Amino acid sequence: MQTYLTKRELKRVGIEVLGCILAAIGIYNFAVMAEFPMAGFTGVAILIYRLAGLPIGLGLLALNIPLAILCYRLLGRRFLINSVFCMVLTSLMIDHLAPLFPAYEGSRFLAALACGVIAGTGYALIFMQHSSSGGTDFIVMAIKTRRPHLSLGKLTFGLNLIPIIVGGVLFQDIDGIIYGLIISYLFATVADRLIYRANAAKLLLIVTDDANLVRDTIEHAASGRGCTVWRANGGYQGTDREIVMCACDNTEMYTVQKAVETADQRAFIITLESNQVAGRGFRRLILGEKQE
């Protein structure tokens, strides 16, 4: 058990480190170099950097510490510890690692696209490990503890508008505001796609004359997934039928389909998309829940 927990923790930390690297590169090598007004606390730290020369990572830490203390009660000790790790790591990487990589000096539009996708992917990886990089992430997660049905990406997009507009007006860069909005929109979209699609699965509805055969084929020969059997009545002929329902991940879907077609050539198979599946055999998505 101890070995399993250790491997799981190492995997979590590895994914967080990768997420911090991507976030740092997206921010520094694309947004900062293209002088975009960025969103959230990152945008405020970039404003301070451009006005006073304070390193961006150091500015992020200074802004994040008071907010982390304020949000502790809502988010819990475990989330705070994970977030402080990512917050410090991202700050260090922005100031010390990202400058080692070449800065993009091409089209501002392409820089905006790259920043949104790369940084959005990085932050999504961090969120998926039940952590955050601080800043408005703390506020977003605190809101989700009270309103868990709200979209993570849309909350982030809404909270991030003010620094973008202020930065654009302050430096008289209207194009920068537009690019900043593009980055924020891409970030929200990429984060939502990656986070919520991580728990996506396929739902198979199999109409058959031999539910036991199909169930045994799926559970023992194909994927090991459990099934649910429904009793049904055919609308055309009025004959009694059975429907086998099985949720499986995307990689298992083809194997299950082929196994069922081989076992029962008359089976009628319907494949549906399922945005989220929780329960045995599937990872539970934890966002906006207090973690002690």
Secondary structure, 3 states (H helix, E strand, C coil): CHHHHHHHHHHHHHHHHHHHHHHHHHHHHHHHCCCCCCCHHHHHHHHHHHHHCCCHHHHHHHHHHHHHHHHHHHHCHHHHHHHHHHHHHHHHHHHHHHHHCCCCCCCHHHHHHHHHHHHHHHHHHHHHCCCCCCCHHHHHHHHHHHCCCCCHHHHHHHHCHHHHHHHHHHCCCHHHHHHHHHHHHHHHHHHHHHHHHCCCEEEEEEEECCHHHHHHHHHHHHCCCCCEEEEEECCCCCCEEEEEEEEECHHHHHHHHHHHHHHCCCCEEEEEEECCCCECCECCCCCCCCCC
